[in-house]
Amino acid sequence: MPRFRNTPRLAADQPARLSIASLEAVLAVAASGSMSAAARRLQCSQSSVSQLVSQAEVNLGCTLFDRSRRPFRPTVEGSELTRQAARILHELHALPQHVAALSERPSLRIAMVDSFAETLGPDLIRYAALRAGDLFVSQGLTPAHANDLLERRVDLIVSADALDAYDGLSRIPLLTEKLVLLMPEGSHWNPSLRTLADLGRDLPFIRYSSRSVTGAMVERYLRVARVPTSRRIEVDNADMMCSLVADGLGWAMTTPLHVLQGLSRLRGVVVRKLPAPAPERQVTLVTREGEWMETATRLAGETRRLLAEKYLPLLVAAVPELGSEISLAQ
């Protein structure tokens, strides 16, 4: 069949818009072979069916049915639209049930920065698992988690970066913590940048990767304070950092949450405050605006409870000096 010569074409930048009623009419005509039979199937007038099919043809700029034959037969374009319309309408009809099921036991994808995952993570996962359907948990560096959240691969992240540069996100602060110093036992220390510089000349500096938020924060502090570090050892977790410091292989800077992560390896490690003002990092729960807010609020509340009742007392009992270096968000 030739295309309609007088059918108006849409502008190149104007997308075709098909109503649900038009799709249903096209499907009914394809299934029954005539406008009248389709009208009986849809319980409407024949003129309504004819108008809906014609409108779809105008919107698409092509003929959908060969009307010269009885019963009507779909053209190539009509056959493709019929196939796609059947899928779309099936998914549309199933959508309410699908959404209702999600609202009862939604799946949840959450990513956590390592220091959080290795400390509070198990307790928070246990709490979330009782309130979600399938639960998918990952841990690692904040920059990777930020990309996953923005590209919708995860729903919530516990992050060392609040992602303030991005719009469309909701943020719930969890805690604030200051950088602290780790030294081998026997190291001489008083709170001055000069002594810190001496430490940097005497021992290798044990650092996190600058790809991590904490690693980048430490590097900025050393650069601004003009603290030399003649030799460096790079590690990717708090356990290794604490073990190397305990063995006298170097000194380090980290946060109280990382100290909590490596608590079992603190024998032989001296933990001290840094000279004021020590840099701070904020741990934040971040999700997309308008999504998962009720879940995020509950998880944030449970996180603060766990910190106040279990983890901060554990940290302060081991290193009393850190009580002033970490605080809960209100």
Backbone hydrogen bonds, N-H to C=O, Kabsch-Sander energy under -0.5 kcal/mol:
donor,donor_aa,acceptor,acceptor_aa,energy
7,T,4,F,-0.5
14,Q,11,A,-2.1
18,L,16,A,-0.5
23,L,19,S,-1.9
24,E,20,I,-2.5
25,A,21,A,-2.2
26,V,22,S,-2.5
27,L,23,L,-2.4
28,A,24,E,-2.2
29,V,25,A,-2.4
30,A,26,V,-2.3
31,A,27,L,-2.1
32,S,28,A,-2.3
33,G,29,V,-2.9
38,A,34,S,-1.8
39,A,35,M,-2.3
40,R,36,S,-2.0
41,R,37,A,-2.0
42,L,38,A,-2.2
43,Q,39,A,-1.0
44,C,39,A,-2.1
49,V,45,S,-1.7
50,S,46,Q,-2.7
51,Q,47,S,-2.4
52,L,48,S,-2.2
53,V,49,V,-2.5
54,S,50,S,-2.5
55,Q,51,Q,-2.4
56,A,52,L,-1.9
57,E,53,V,-2.2
58,V,54,S,-2.4
59,N,55,Q,-2.6
60,L,56,A,-2.2
61,G,57,E,-2.0
62,C,57,E,-1.3
66,D,73,R,-3.1
67,R,65,F,-1.0
69,R,66,D,-0.8
72,F,33,G,-3.6
73,R,66,D,-1.0
75,T,64,L,-2.0
79,S,75,T,-2.9
80,E,76,V,-1.9
81,L,77,E,-2.5
82,T,78,G,-2.7
83,R,79,S,-2.1
84,Q,80,E,-2.4
85,A,81,L,-3.2
86,A,82,T,-2.1
87,R,83,R,-1.4
88,I,84,Q,-2.6
89,L,85,A,-2.8
90,H,86,A,-1.7
91,E,87,R,-2.4
92,L,88,I,-2.4
93,H,89,L,-2.5
94,A,90,H,-1.6
95,L,91,E,-0.9
95,L,92,L,-0.5
98,H,94,A,-2.1
99,V,95,L,-2.9
100,A,96,P,-2.5
101,A,97,Q,-2.1
102,L,98,H,-2.0
103,S,99,V,-2.3
104,E,100,A,-1.1
105,R,101,A,-2.1
108,L,134,D,-2.5
110,I,108,L,-0.5
110,I,136,F,-2.9
111,A,156,L,-2.1
112,M,138,S,-2.4
113,V,158,V,-1.7
114,D,140,G,-1.2
116,F,113,V,-1.0
117,A,113,V,-2.6
118,E,114,D,-2.6
119,T,116,F,-1.1
120,L,116,F,-0.8
121,G,116,F,-2.1
124,L,120,L,-2.3
125,I,121,G,-2.8
126,R,122,P,-2.1
127,Y,123,D,-1.9
128,A,124,L,-2.6
129,A,125,I,-2.7
130,L,126,R,-1.0
131,R,128,A,-1.7
132,A,128,A,-0.8
133,G,106,P,-3.7
136,F,108,L,-2.9
137,V,135,L,-0.5
138,S,110,I,-1.8
140,G,112,M,-1.5
145,H,141,L,-1.6
146,A,142,T,-2.6
147,N,143,P,-1.7
148,D,144,A,-2.0
149,L,145,H,-2.3
150,L,146,A,-2.4
151,E,147,N,-2.1
152,R,149,L,-1.5
153,R,148,D,-3.2
154,V,148,D,-1.2
155,D,109,R,-2.7
156,L,109,R,-1.9
157,I,286,V,-2.2
158,V,111,A,-2.7
159,S,157,I,-0.7
159,S,284,T,-3.2
166,Y,163,L,-1.8
170,S,287,T,-3.2
172,I,285,L,-2.6
174,L,283,V,-2.8
175,L,283,V,-1.5
176,T,327,S,-2.8
177,E,281,R,-2.4
178,K,325,E,-2.6
179,L,279,P,-2.5
180,V,254,T,-3.2
181,L,272,R,-3.2
182,L,252,A,-2.9
183,M,270,V,-2.4
185,E,268,G,-1.9
187,S,184,P,-1.8
192,S,190,N,-2.3
196,L,192,S,-1.7
197,A,193,L,-2.3
198,D,194,R,-2.1
199,L,195,T,-2.2
200,G,196,L,-2.1
201,R,197,A,-1.4
202,D,198,D,-1.8
203,L,199,L,-2.2
205,F,231,R,-3.2
206,I,204,P,-0.5
206,I,251,W,-3.6
207,R,205,F,-0.6
207,R,233,I,-2.9
209,S,235,V,-0.6
212,S,209,S,-1.8
216,A,212,S,-2.4
217,M,213,V,-2.1
218,V,214,T,-2.4
219,E,215,G,-2.2
220,R,216,A,-2.1
221,Y,217,M,-2.1
222,L,218,V,-2.6
223,R,219,E,-2.2
224,V,220,R,-2.8
225,A,221,Y,-2.8
226,R,222,L,-0.7
227,V,222,L,-2.3
230,S,200,G,-1.2
233,I,205,F,-2.7
235,V,207,R,-2.7
241,M,237,N,-1.7
242,C,238,A,-2.8
243,S,239,D,-2.3
244,L,240,M,-2.4
245,V,241,M,-2.2
246,A,242,C,-2.7
247,D,243,S,-1.7
248,G,245,V,-1.9
249,L,244,L,-2.4
251,W,204,P,-1.9
252,A,182,L,-2.4
253,M,206,I,-0.6
254,T,180,V,-2.1
259,V,255,T,-2.2
260,L,256,P,-2.6
261,Q,257,L,-1.8
262,G,258,H,-1.9
263,L,260,L,-1.2
265,R,262,G,-2.1
266,L,263,L,-1.4
269,V,266,L,-2.7
270,V,183,M,-3.4
271,V,269,V,-0.5
272,R,181,L,-2.2
274,L,179,L,-0.7
281,R,177,E,-2.8
283,V,175,L,-2.5
284,T,159,S,-3.0
284,T,282,Q,-0.5
285,L,172,I,-2.7
286,V,157,I,-2.8
286,V,284,T,-0.6
287,T,170,S,-2.3
288,R,155,D,-0.6
289,E,168,G,-2.7
291,E,288,R,-2.1
296,A,292,W,-3.0
297,T,293,M,-2.6
298,R,294,E,-2.0
299,L,295,T,-2.6
300,A,296,A,-2.5
301,G,297,T,-2.2
302,E,298,R,-2.3
303,T,299,L,-2.4
304,R,300,A,-2.4
305,R,301,G,-2.0
306,L,302,E,-2.6
307,L,303,T,-2.5
308,A,304,R,-2.7
309,E,305,R,-2.7
310,K,306,L,-2.2
311,Y,306,L,-2.0
312,L,307,L,-2.8
314,L,310,K,-1.3
315,L,311,Y,-2.3
316,V,312,L,-2.9
317,A,313,P,-2.1
318,A,314,L,-1.3
319,V,315,L,-3.0
322,L,319,V,-2.3
323,G,320,P,-1.7
324,S,321,E,-0.7
325,E,322,L,-1.3
327,S,176,T,-2.8
329,A,174,L,-2.2
